[in-house]
Structure formats: structure tokens, C-alpha cells
């Protein structure tokens, strides 16, 4: 394929090259003239699309922009397409990849080189991304994107609950996501850095260039847990940046490093790669155990509150104090309050009320003196209601008088009704 992509290329030797094994097959070629080439062949359509995006990105780096960078960038020498996959051949760049353990064990000079390279990437003009029609995210858009990815990972049922709660709390901590978006590499790690004599000679793997969170490009360093080396890199990075980084850069970098395991799991499930899924589950379980035992790196501004007991199902009110949960009770009486009050019945007879009229003064009675009022009905009338028709008529007349408006009393009218209360005899 390399010879088809680059006419006249005559490889004499080949060796494997480090790359993402889930997405690419990579190799280094040596031709008859002693020149080296790098070949990247995608394993699936999505990986092929990423390589095609990188091709557009590399073309956007004009010579003037490349000249200002402290490292070299790849140059596409040729391409060849097979069915829906495109293989790319790049001219060789000096330097070699090193394991992250080798990098973090390096001298301060190497830490300065890495910090300077990171700053140069993050200070690239944003028009480089916008002109290439590449993704661009505001802080809130980026945070929401992470929350959506977390929801997707949670649906797998393979993420430990401790991690889901920890990540969700950090992603919902709005104060953590106050940063200035910038150009980010998007896939920066040790395999995309070429180093020679403690100097970063080239940066490769430009498939995920975007405007977003600069913390993503530091995640691979923070994951090494080599705090002294990381602090040294960040010190030189800050000194070289045109815009000072925010105070929570390393917290988000630690979150990105942890969350990358969930992204790896989702990727393995989508590819139906059982080995990849098993590897991701193992790493997630180890991470959860380490955090449970040691607490993990800080990934949020607000401390994670202690875990609360399971809340009652939706629509079910929590049990009141002093009551036993009905689901745990063996008898309905167990759900009653601890103190039970029993009412004591008392035999109380109603008090008889005797109503006696008070005669009005002769000068105020007038012609109404001969007419009884409704309140003056004999007490026994209620007991003999059906005795005679005359009694019924009188009762009707009495009720009519009660319903009629009362006559306006004169100023000298002091008549009232006396109530005499007679004590009842208890039996």
C-alpha cells in the first residue's frame, strides 16, 4: 500500500510503530535511500474519517504557522484508498516515542520542553480550527458534552457506582468549568510525542484538533501520578502561555484521565471487542478500589458530600420519626407511634336549661304584651308536638315570629332573657 501511495518508494525494511491498536495499524518503513516513512492504516470507517480530518488539519498549517512552532509536524506524502478506508503515508520525523515512565523520570529540561510544546499548541490561532470547520466548544457546551457521555457510559451497567457518583458531582460543579477555551490537540499522549536528547522534536496524531478545554491535553501526564514532574511541566507551560491558565486546570485534567477509562469501555462495546471491554472493566475496578482506599486525586472544587442512604421510591414519603418502616415491620402495630393514648369514656348528662321570661315595663309593653315570643314557648311543647292541630298551628305561628325581623328596641327597653342553670344530678 505504501508503494501505491508514494510512487517510486522501494521499502527495504519495516518495523512496527506505536499507535492506538483499536483504531490504526502503523509501521515505519526504510527505503533504498535510507529515508524513513510512517504508514497509518485505519481499522474501521471512523478511524479513516479521523485520518482524513488530520489531513485537512495539516494542510491548514501554513508554512508561517509551522515556522513559529518549537517542534516539527507530519507531512502527508501520499494516500491510497481501499474500499471505504484510506491509508496515509507520512514523511519521517526525527525522534522516537518513549513510555510515560521514561518521560516522567527525565530531567527538568525535558519537563520544560513538554510544557513549551503544550503552550505552543494552546496558543495557536483559533481561526485555524474555525476555517477548517472543526469542532468548537464553550465551557458549558463542553461540560454538557461530558455529562452526555457519562449518561451513555452509565447505561452499560459496567461502571462502578462510586465512579459514577464522583464524576457526576465534578461535572455538575459549575465552578470547575470556568476556563478560557483554546486550540487543543485532543489526542495528546506519549505515543504522539517524538523525543530526542531530552528535546521534543515533533508532535503527531492531529486527528482530534478542536477548540475546547486545555486540560484534556494534560490528562495523560496527570494520570502518571508523578506530581513533581507534572508540577514542573505546568510551571513552564504557564510561563510560556499568552493567557494564564485557570486555577482548576489540573483538577479537570485528573477528571479527564479517569473518565477516559469509561470512554474506552464504551468504545469497546461499540466495536464488540470482548477483550477491550474486559480490559476496560478491569481498569475501572482497580480505579474504584484505589479511590475507595486512598481517596484519589481531587477532581472537583466542591467536596463530594458523603453518600446518603437509599431514598424512598418516587411518590413515597419518608417515614416519620418514631415510626418503624412499614416494609420492615412484621405487624401493622409495629408502624404505630411508641406512645399509645386510649381515651376514657365519661358518662355526662346534658345540663337542663330553664328559660324564664322577664316581664317588660308596663309603659313599654304596649299591645304586644298579650303576644308570646318564640323564645317563650312552653318547655313541654317539643314533647307534645303531635298532640293536636291547634298546637301545630301555634308552633307555626311561633316560628314565623322567630323568622321575622325583631322590632327596634326603644332607648328605655332593657328587657332580656334570663338563663337559669340548674346543676345536673349525676347517677
Order of alpha helices (4+ residues) and beta strands (2+ residues): alpha-beta-beta-beta-alpha-alpha-beta-beta-beta-alpha-alpha-alpha-alpha-alpha-beta-beta-beta-beta-alpha-alpha-alpha-alpha-beta-alpha-alpha-beta
